[in-house]
Amino acid sequence: MSTIQSAREPGLLPKLHDPELLIFIRHGQTDWNAEGRMQGQRDIPLNRTGEGQATGNGERLRAFFEIENIDPASLDFVSSPLDRTRATMELLRQAMGLEAATYRLEDQLKEITFGDWEGFTLEDLADEEQDRLLHRKADKWGFVPPNGESYRMLADRIGAWLKTVDKPSVVVSHGGVYRVMRGLLEGLDTVTVPKLDVPQDKVFVWRNSRFEEV
């Protein structure tokens, strides 16, 4: 069984790859985040709070690089192609004093898709989707929304990408992506992974085989 296939089994995720330095930033807040709407792969723009979070993370990252004597030019800056992640990356780079548009896009870093549920809150779905919501509560890792994607499926996608990371990188992506990526790096269990907290005003640094917050 391949490493990615084994991520489909219940229990602990396999530890995949151990990058020398991988810096992860979640996109800033959107109105849908604030309203508790399932956003997935919909292109929802940053709100004013989200723009401030992106700029603040750029300032944190700039200070971290200065303390650690890291040259930003030595890192690969890569973003999910969705508008909110691209806007976050550009605000972050501007705050670091770098050219905003100098980064690349990676389609595999898109957020988990909620399919037909995108745009709805769980409360919106409570009456018509009660059975599915109970299934989701019982198995958030394996649950697939109508025409959507499960965390298990996302683990295949992110695991395949993670094994390609071959240089120090700064990644701007999504909450679901971070949860799965952290699960694969740390070998976490599939019950814990979907519940991981991913603040939008923090920089997550993977080095020395562990995460730290900046």
ABEGO torsion letter per residue (X at the ends): XBAAAAAABBEBBBBBEBBABBBBBBBBBBAAAAAGBBAEABBBBBBAAAAAAAAAAAAAAAAAAAAAGBBAAABBBBBBABAAAAAAAAAAAAAAGBBAABBBBBAAABBBBAEAABGBBAAAAAAAAAAAAAAAAABAAABBBBGBBBAAAAAAAAAAAAAABABBBBBBBBAAAAAAAAAAAAGBBAAAAAABBBBAABBBBBBGGBBBBX
